[in-house]
């Protein structure tokens, strides 16, 4: 029995989990979710009803994307995305975790306000964009001196942040492409064109439980 991954193609949390799983060459059964019609089995595994949800073959459930990434990297990390060989103070693992927490807890809120500004009429779209730019400035500074966020090769931080920066950029791609964040633009474009990213963005039909007349074929990811 393969691990089962409930996912939604465009969700940035699910996206980074799929990238990590594909990178580590771990096979899972992929079940594509439609958010307005979530499978009952997924809800039973994780009552919060959010993707991604990973059911392991021993019955354990992992329903946080970063924990899924760390689980995958614990099985196989051929290019040292965790930067275990780096020697810094504080440890680079702590620095990466701090940046990811900032992305998930602060930048994501600004991103949601910016992307859905009409739902938050208290401020303008431009105001919400400016709030998000505080994080972009930080990333631009890092990328001014290296190809990736923590040096010259991909790390856990790059993988974890990329889907959210992608989403922010595409709210108004013309603005982003003409902004002052030239290093961030190049970093994003590199990810958008990467075979790894493209390989996890194939479109799949909605998964349906066995016995449903509209059941999709089993997808081995």
Secondary structure, 3 states (H helix, E strand, C coil): CCEEEEECCCCHHHHHHHHHHHHHCCCEEEEECECCECCHHHHHHCCCCCCCEEECCCCCEECCHHHHHHHHHHHCCCCCCCCCCCCCCCCHHHHHHHHHHHHHHHHHHHHHHHHCHHHCCCCCHHHHHHHHHHHHHHHHHHHCCCCECCECCCCHHHHHHHHHHHHHHHHCHHHHHCCCCHHHHHHHHHHHCCHHHHHCCCCCCCCCCCCCCCCCCCEEC
